[in-house]
Each structure stands twice: as structure tokens, then as C-alpha cells.
């Protein structure tokens, strides 16, 4: 049982712990009794916490999962439970991890700093109801995909809060994260446009329609006219399969900042190219020729070309430009200001 020194400030075991003593597992009984005494103690100084930590870490590896689940339920709500004990419970099994995570969703991060020390713990914090700005900042700076996913799914982390823009920017380059964000109901029009490439065909239609209704004023403000030399430069880059040269041309043509990252040949971004070409005013035939020449993956299967032609016919040039800007997070003509 607890040492004589610990008994000075820990009360006696509860009836529940007494029942455990009859289970026949002396290790489980010892840790269960001391866990309940630790949680019920009116005060826990550093010596008490360190003594319990040593006892718990010695016995936790020797106990079965059902016993550890019970231990987790006792210890997780206690703010003085040692970080190392929580970390062990997070790692041990899905069952003990779920207990810790389940409580952590409703507990302040300041009460469980150990949660920052493991991926499971950080996921628990990211999923917590009422998550605060400091916790969000501490999680985002780690750039951990599974934690970003948990934040994206957390309805307590609303789109207008600080840090959401960073999460949105990461989603521009990671479709799995974009899919999670697109399931939210608090995205503004620009947020949805930024995630256009990850949206379903039906969602894309809806995004384009709403953009069409809100950017009519841009039709007279931003437009592009390619010269014959420009068109030759574009088609020659495509015929050579020179993706970087083609992207450099697009950056210059739109007046985007130097170094804008297009990645039009990345498999999840193929639909960015027809949007860019449509924004520049190319015809469906020209767009199809450039895609076919640039890379076989852009033209096969046949449905890829059909999709490109559909974009050319159904998307207004101003809408295409707005989508390109949102996807790349840049502004047309910005390099000319």
C-alpha cells in the first residue's frame, strides 16, 4: 500500500478500491488503491507527486488493459497526474488512449502538458471542445498532419479565428486536409474557392456559380490578351514538356509574384491548368492541345480531356481567374504594382 509518508496526506482507500483488493491481483490492487488515494488527497506536494510517479511507472507495465483503463479513468481528470503516467496511458492501447483523449477534450491544455509530448496527446488537444488560441498556436507550429486534421474537424476552432488561415494554406497543398475542411459549414466563399481542387464535382459547380454572382465587377477591371508571341511561347513550352517554363510563363502573364508555386503536373492539381488557360482567354481547342503536349497524364484517360473542355465551356474567365488566385493565394497583377 502507500508508504507511511504518503499516508500522512492521502486519505484511506474508497470502497471501490477495497473491492479491487478482492480481485486477486496484488499489483492491480496496490496501484488502484494508491491511484484513488492520490486523486482524493487534499494536497499533493512535489514529493507526493514524484513518489506516486515512481510507483505508477513501476507497476503500469505489469497490468492488463482492463485494469489500465480503470486506472486511466481515475487518474486522467486529476491535474497533478504526472505527465509520464499520462504519456504511458496514451501509448499503451487504443482503449487507454481513448480514455485520456476523451477527458482531454474537455480539459485545459495547461492541466496536461504531457499531451504535447505525443502525437496521440496532441490529437486529443486538437479535438478539445473550447480549444484556446494558445493551444492552437502550439499545435500548428509543429506542422503535424494528423494534428492539423484534428484541428480541421474541430468545430470549436472556427474559421474566423487566428490560425485558421494557416490551416487553410496547408490544405491548398494537402487534399486530405482540404477534404476535412470542406465538410465544415463555416467556410466563407474565398475559403471554398481556395479548396476548389479537392472539392467534388457538385461542390465545384456550386463554388463557380456563387463566384459568378459576386465578381461581376472584375470583368471590366482584370482581363488578359495574349499576343501571337505569347501563344507561341506557351505552346512551345508545352510541346517540350517543360512544366517549369510553362509555369514561369503563367506567372508572368498573370503578373503573379515571382516564385509562385503552381505544381500543375502534380496529380491532385491537374485541373489548375485549364482554369489558368481559361483565365487567359484560350479556346477549348488551344487548351486541349497544350494539355496533350505537356504530359500524357493530363490527356489520359479520355475523361481528362472531356473535363478540361467542360471547364473551358462552363467557366467564365473571371471566375477561372478568381479560382486560380484563391488556389495559389496570390493576386493578379500584383507584380506590376
Order of alpha helices (4+ residues) and beta strands (2+ residues): alpha-alpha-alpha-alpha-alpha-alpha-alpha-alpha-alpha-alpha-alpha-alpha-alpha-alpha-alpha-alpha-alpha-alpha-alpha-alpha-alpha
